[in-house]
Amino acid sequence: MMKTYNTIFIIFVLLVVGSSAAIMLWSQPITGDLTRISAYPERWFGWNAAQQNITALINSERTPSKPHILVIGDSFSEAGHWQAYLGEQYSFSFIHNGKITLAKILTKIEKEKPDAVILEIAERAIPDMYGKDSTFLNATNECALTESAQNTRPTLDQNLEKIAALPTFPDIKRETLPYASNNISEGFHAFKIWIKALVSPKKRKAKIHTLTKNDLFSNDNSGKILLFSKDFVLYDTADEGSIHTIRCSMQATATALAQTGIPYAMLTIPDKTTAYQAYLASDEIRQRPALINRLHIDNLPHGIDMLPPIQDMAAAGHKDIYLPDDTHWGYQGFQLAAALIGRELDTQRPATHD
């Protein structure tokens, strides 16, 4: 009896391991956060154009020869990739924006005296950071909003010229064959998500949408886009009162940073859904007002709205600004952020440095 039980168990284990390995061989090793949470295969959505293998620069030693930048941001800055492109000019320290308040930032500036501050946030996190229930600051809806742009938006050519002057990193290709033992467990993970999706397809955390053009990404299935399902919630939850509170809170933050007397920039990053909204085949989704468009980031002093320059680059044929399998950028997105931040700091430096 025990022998039979052991035989059945071994056969079961071999079937699970074999099936997981087969799934991984077909779907290819997971590299993106969207393919990881949805189990859509990298074979469909993995990037095929070479990326730059960026050496992360998150926290670096402060030296007298370089201005030091305090970066408060989320995963776009936590990766240390846009900072790497500016590493020859600046040193950096990083704090996650979910782990600090505006009051603590001001105290840190007073105590540590950085030479500049970058406050970065992605679109989907804006309501939590600046809305009425914010723990980042005391949200306010009392302010006189500026309705005209405070910043001159650079052209595509100006951005590309700035990018061309940045350092480069070696090219890297995506792995399409299993290269580590944990790849087999990824196959089992994918199998579990497939089963859950069959039972509750609406609960899948990422969804496939059709595009009106197929030259935005380098993946094989480039006529489709993989998007984070929660991005679409933003279209429905931000009423005019909420928008006003967010804008007033962002303006209050800009005022507080300006009073420190050091250069700063408030970098706002569109979600992938918003960045490619104009290319979605669905008329209903394409015409819905995106949150970031309603905030008029350019009206903030030293506010950087990354949506227009990203759209300019996409329209000009630059692929994988956001990776097809991920909610984050490919190297060109990080280059663009570095170019915009560098330009913004350059405009402030003459007024604050000898």
C-alpha positions in Angstrom: 0.0 0.0 0.0 2.8 2.4 1.0 4.6 1.6 -2.2 1.6 2.4 -4.3 1.1 5.6 -2.5 4.7 6.6 -3.0 4.5 5.8 -6.7 1.4 7.9 -7.1 3.0 10.8 -5.3 6.2 10.6 -7.4 4.1 10.5 -10.6 2.1 13.5 -9.4 5.2 15.5 -8.6 6.8 14.6 -11.9 3.6 15.7 -13.8 3.5 19.0 -11.9 7.2 19.7 -12.5 7.0 18.6 -16.1 3.9 20.7 -16.8 5.5 23.7 -15.1 8.6 23.3 -17.1 6.6 22.9 -20.4 4.6 26.0 -19.6 7.7 28.0 -18.9 9.4 26.8 -22.1 6.4 27.9 -24.1 5.7 31.2 -22.3 9.3 32.1 -21.7 10.9 33.4 -18.5 8.9 36.2 -16.8 10.6 39.6 -16.9 7.7 42.1 -16.5 5.4 42.9 -13.6 2.3 42.7 -15.8 3.1 39.3 -17.2 3.9 38.2 -13.6 0.6 39.2 -12.1 -1.5 38.0 -15.1 0.4 35.0 -16.5 0.1 36.3 -20.0 3.1 34.8 -21.8 6.3 36.7 -22.4 6.2 35.0 -25.8 3.4 37.5 -26.6 4.5 40.5 -24.6 8.2 40.2 -24.0 10.3 43.0 -25.5 12.4 42.0 -28.5 14.4 45.2 -29.1 17.6 45.5 -27.1 17.4 47.5 -23.9 20.3 49.2 -22.1 21.6 47.3 -19.1 21.5 50.3 -16.8 23.7 50.3 -13.7 21.4 51.4 -10.9 22.3 54.6 -9.0 20.0 54.9 -6.0 22.1 56.2 -3.2 25.6 57.5 -3.9 28.4 59.1 -1.8 28.1 62.8 -1.4 31.2 64.7 -2.6 32.1 68.4 -2.9 32.6 68.0 -6.7 28.9 67.1 -7.4 25.6 68.7 -6.4 23.6 66.3 -4.3 20.0 65.6 -5.1 17.4 64.3 -2.6 15.0 62.1 -4.6 11.5 61.3 -3.2 9.7 58.9 -5.4 8.2 55.5 -6.1 9.4 52.5 -8.1 10.2 54.6 -11.2 12.9 56.3 -9.1 13.6 53.4 -6.7 15.1 51.5 -9.7 17.9 54.1 -9.8 17.8 54.2 -13.6 17.1 57.9 -14.5 19.6 58.8 -11.8 22.2 56.7 -13.5 22.0 58.8 -16.7 22.8 61.9 -14.5 25.4 60.2 -12.3 28.3 62.1 -13.9 26.8 65.4 -12.8 25.0 64.6 -9.5 25.1 62.4 -6.5 21.8 61.1 -5.1 19.9 59.8 -2.1 16.5 58.2 -2.3 13.4 57.9 0.0 10.2 56.2 -1.1 7.3 58.7 -1.2 5.1 56.3 0.7 7.4 56.4 3.7 7.7 60.1 4.3 5.6 63.2 4.8 6.1 66.7 3.4 6.9 67.9 6.9 9.7 65.3 7.2 11.0 66.2 3.8 11.3 69.9 4.9 13.1 68.9 8.1 15.5 66.7 6.1 16.2 69.5 3.7 17.0 71.9 6.6 19.2 69.3 8.3 21.0 67.7 5.4 21.0 70.6 3.0 20.8 68.8 -0.4 21.5 70.9 -3.4 18.2 70.0 -5.1 15.0 68.0 -4.5 13.1 65.8 -7.0 9.6 64.8 -5.9 8.3 62.1 -8.3 5.0 60.3 -8.4 3.2 58.1 -10.8 -0.4 58.9 -11.9 -2.2 56.1 -10.1 -0.7 57.2 -6.7 -1.6 60.8 -7.0 -5.1 60.6 -5.3 -3.5 58.8 -2.2 -0.6 61.3 -2.0 -2.5 64.6 -2.5 -6.2 63.7 -2.1 -8.4 64.4 0.9 -7.2 61.3 2.8 -3.6 62.1 2.3 -1.0 61.1 5.0 1.7 63.0 3.0 0.4 66.4 4.0 -2.7 68.1 5.3 -4.7 68.2 2.2 -6.4 71.5 1.3 -9.0 72.7 -1.1 -8.4 76.3 -0.4 -6.1 77.9 -3.0 -6.0 80.2 -5.9 -5.1 77.9 -8.8 -2.8 79.2 -11.5 -4.5 78.6 -14.9 -1.6 79.4 -17.1 1.5 77.3 -17.8 4.5 78.2 -15.5 7.0 76.2 -17.5 8.1 76.2 -21.2 7.6 72.7 -22.5 10.6 71.5 -24.5 10.1 70.2 -28.0 10.8 66.7 -29.1 14.0 67.8 -30.9 15.2 69.6 -27.7 14.6 66.4 -25.7 16.3 64.2 -28.2 19.3 66.5 -28.2 19.5 66.4 -24.4 19.2 62.5 -24.5 22.0 62.3 -27.1 24.3 63.9 -24.6 23.6 61.4 -21.9 25.9 58.5 -21.1 24.9 55.1 -22.5 25.0 51.5 -21.1 25.7 48.2 -22.8 22.8 46.6 -24.6 21.0 43.6 -23.1 18.7 41.1 -24.7 15.7 39.4 -23.0 16.2 35.8 -22.0 13.8 33.6 -23.9 14.9 30.2 -22.5 14.9 29.2 -18.8 18.2 30.2 -17.2 17.5 29.5 -13.5 15.8 26.9 -11.3 13.1 29.4 -10.2 11.9 29.6 -13.8 10.1 26.2 -13.3 8.3 27.7 -10.2 7.2 30.6 -12.5 5.6 28.0 -14.7 3.6 26.6 -11.8 2.7 30.2 -10.8 1.4 30.9 -14.3 -0.6 27.7 -14.2 -2.4 28.7 -11.0 -3.2 32.2 -12.4 -4.6 30.6 -15.6 -7.0 28.4 -13.5 -8.1 31.4 -11.5 -8.7 33.4 -14.7 -10.9 30.7 -16.1 -13.0 30.8 -12.9 -13.1 34.6 -12.5 -11.8 36.3 -15.7 -12.8 39.8 -14.5 -10.4 39.5 -11.6 -7.4 39.2 -13.8 -5.0 41.9 -12.7 -3.9 42.8 -16.2 -5.9 43.0 -19.4 -5.2 42.8 -23.1 -6.5 45.7 -25.2 -6.3 46.2 -29.0 -4.2 49.0 -30.4 -4.8 51.1 -33.6 -1.2 50.6 -34.7 1.4 48.0 -34.2 4.7 49.9 -34.1 4.6 51.2 -30.5 6.2 48.1 -29.0 8.8 45.5 -30.0 6.9 42.4 -28.8 5.6 39.8 -31.2 2.0 40.6 -30.4 2.5 44.3 -31.0 -1.0 45.1 -32.1 -2.1 44.4 -28.5 -1.2 46.2 -25.3 -1.1 44.7 -21.8 -2.4 47.1 -19.1 -2.9 47.2 -15.4 -6.6 46.7 -14.6 -6.6 49.2 -11.7 -5.5 52.1 -14.0 -9.0 52.3 -15.3 -10.4 53.0 -11.8 -8.9 56.5 -12.0 -11.2 57.5 -14.7 -14.2 57.0 -12.5 -13.2 58.1 -9.0 -11.8 61.6 -9.5 -14.7 64.1 -9.4 -14.2 67.8 -9.8 -14.0 68.3 -6.0 -11.3 65.7 -5.7 -9.4 67.2 -8.6 -9.5 70.6 -6.9 -8.2 69.2 -3.7 -5.4 67.4 -5.4 -4.4 70.5 -7.4 -4.4 72.7 -4.2 -2.4 70.1 -2.3 0.2 69.9 -5.1 0.4 73.7 -5.2 0.9 73.8 -1.4 3.7 71.3 -1.8 5.4 73.3 -4.5 5.1 76.4 -2.3 6.7 74.6 0.6 9.6 73.4 -1.5 10.1 76.8 -3.1 10.5 78.3 0.4 13.5 76.1 1.1 15.4 78.2 -1.5 16.9 75.2 -3.3 16.1 74.0 -6.9 13.4 71.4 -7.0 11.1 69.7 -9.5 7.8 67.9 -9.2 7.9 65.1 -11.7 4.5 63.4 -12.6 4.6 60.2 -14.6 1.5 59.0 -16.6 0.4 55.4 -16.2 1.0 53.2 -19.2 -2.7 53.3 -19.9 -2.7 57.1 -20.2 0.5 57.2 -22.1 -1.0 55.0 -24.9 -4.6 56.0 -24.5 -4.7 57.7 -27.9 -3.8 54.4 -29.6 -6.4 52.2 -27.9 -9.0 50.8 -30.4 -11.9 51.2 -27.9 -13.6 54.5 -28.6 -15.1 54.5 -25.1 -11.7 54.1 -23.3 -9.9 56.5 -25.7 -12.3 59.3 -25.0 -12.3 59.2 -21.2 -10.5 62.0 -19.5 -7.2 60.8 -17.9 -6.5 62.0 -14.4 -3.1 63.5 -15.2 -4.6 65.7 -18.0 -7.0 67.2 -15.5 -4.3 68.3 -13.0 -2.5 70.8 -15.3 1.0 69.9 -13.9 2.6 72.5 -16.2 0.8 75.2 -14.2 2.8 74.3 -11.1 6.1 76.1 -10.7 8.8 73.6 -11.7 6.2 70.9 -12.4 7.1 68.4 -15.0 4.3 66.6 -16.8 5.9 63.7 -18.6 2.8 62.8 -20.6 3.3 65.2 -23.6 7.0 64.4 -24.1 6.2 60.6 -23.9 3.4 61.1 -26.4 5.8 63.0 -28.7 8.3 60.2 -28.6 5.7 57.5 -29.3 4.3 59.5 -32.2 7.8 59.8 -33.6 8.2 56.1 -33.7 10.2 55.3 -30.5 9.3 51.8 -29.3 9.1 50.4 -25.8 9.1 53.7 -24.0 7.1 51.6 -21.6 8.0 47.9 -21.8 5.2 45.8 -23.4 5.3 43.4 -20.4 5.5 45.9 -17.7 4.0 49.1 -16.1 7.4 50.7 -16.1 9.7 52.3 -18.8 12.3 50.8 -21.0 15.5 52.7 -21.1 14.2 55.4 -23.4 11.7 56.4 -20.7 14.4 56.7 -18.2 16.5 58.7 -20.6 13.6 61.1 -21.2 13.1 61.6 -17.4 16.8 62.3 -17.0 16.8 64.8 -19.8 13.7 66.6 -18.4 15.0 66.7 -14.9 18.5 67.8 -16.0 16.9 70.6 -18.1 14.7 71.8 -15.2 17.6 71.9 -12.8 19.7 73.7 -15.3 17.1 76.5 -15.6 17.1 77.0 -11.8 20.8 76.7 -11.2 21.9 80.2 -12.4 19.5 81.8 -9.8 20.8 79.7 -6.9 24.5 79.1 -7.7 27.4 81.3 -8.4 
